[in-house]
Amino acid sequence: MDSVEKTIEEIKQGSLEEYRHIVQKYQHSVFKYCWHMLGSVEEAEDAVQEVFIKAYRKLDSYKADTSFSSWLYKIAYNHCVDCLRKRKNFQFVPLLDNTIPGYDTTAYSVEKDELTLLLLKAISMLPPEDKTVLMLRVLEEKSYDEIAEILGKRSCTVRKKYERAKKRVKQNIYQMKGVVINEEYAVN
């Protein structure tokens, strides 16, 4: 049993103060994920709080045979999708922006040239699930199996979604640049 599993068992047995360790361990990555999904620091901060509250309330439903990280990301994914549904208009998602407060700017420093802006806009045009697959695979370096667990899909389905999402991003970029894509010679 690893330290996370041990901490969760202690929490389930009534040690509420141990939940602080879980929050500290995952807060940064959950915030980053929510921020990319929602496109707003304020919304992401609210979302992180809600995700951890929901996770605490649902902790009895967590099974140790699954990854806690995947279980937590699934809660974050569902929460963010609910927020986006309520908003009913998908905003520009700053996937590669270097203005996240409190983060290492060298890790996020990307020149804001035309291609970067096109990439960001192309990604923001994807449905939430496709955005999630791209973010978890590229930014969080999750395996297809982990992403499948988060989304409740099969690993092979996630792999196909990832490949299609990459292709769709390329197509979106070409369309925004005014390049006509013949379906027979579509971008791979």
Residue pairs with C-beta under 8 A, 6 or more apart in sequence:
1 9
1 64
4 22
4 25
4 68
5 64
5 68
7 18
7 21
7 22
8 22
8 59
8 62
8 64
8 68
10 18
11 18
11 19
11 22
11 56
11 59
12 59
12 60
19 56
22 52
22 55
22 68
23 52
26 69
26 72
27 48
27 52
29 140
30 48
30 51
30 52
30 72
30 73
30 76
31 44
31 45
31 48
32 100
32 103
32 139
33 73
33 76
33 80
33 135
33 136
33 140
34 43
34 44
34 47
34 48
34 51
34 76
34 79
34 80
35 41
35 44
35 94
35 100
36 93
36 94
36 95
36 131
36 135
36 139
37 44
37 47
37 76
37 77
37 80
37 81
37 83
37 84
37 93
37 128
37 131
37 132
37 135
38 44
38 47
38 80
38 83
38 84
38 91
38 93
39 91
39 92
39 93
39 94
39 124
40 91
41 100
41 101
43 83
47 76
47 79
47 80
47 83
50 79
51 72
51 75
51 76
51 79
54 75
54 79
55 71
55 72
55 75
58 75
62 68
62 71
66 149
67 146
67 149
69 146
70 142
70 146
70 149
70 150
71 149
73 136
73 142
73 150
74 149
74 150
74 151
74 152
77 128
77 132
77 150
77 151
80 128
81 128
81 129
84 90
84 128
90 124
90 125
90 128
91 124
92 120
92 121
92 124
93 120
93 123
93 124
93 131
94 120
95 119
95 120
95 123
95 124
95 135
95 139
96 108
96 110
96 116
96 119
96 120
97 108
97 110
97 120
98 105
98 108
98 109
98 110
100 108
110 116
115 173
118 173
118 176
118 177
119 169
119 173
121 172
121 176
122 168
122 169
122 170
122 172
122 173
122 176
123 131
123 134
123 169
124 131
125 168
125 172
126 134
126 165
126 168
126 169
126 172
129 151
129 161
130 161
130 164
130 165
130 168
131 165
132 147
132 150
132 151
133 147
133 151
133 158
133 161
133 162
133 165
134 162
134 165
134 166
134 169
136 142
136 146
136 147
136 150
137 144
137 147
137 162
142 150
144 155
144 156
144 158
144 159
144 162
145 155
147 153
147 155
147 158
147 162
148 154
148 155
148 157
148 158
151 158
153 161
167 186
167 187
167 188
170 187
171 181
171 186
171 187
174 181
174 187
175 181
181 187
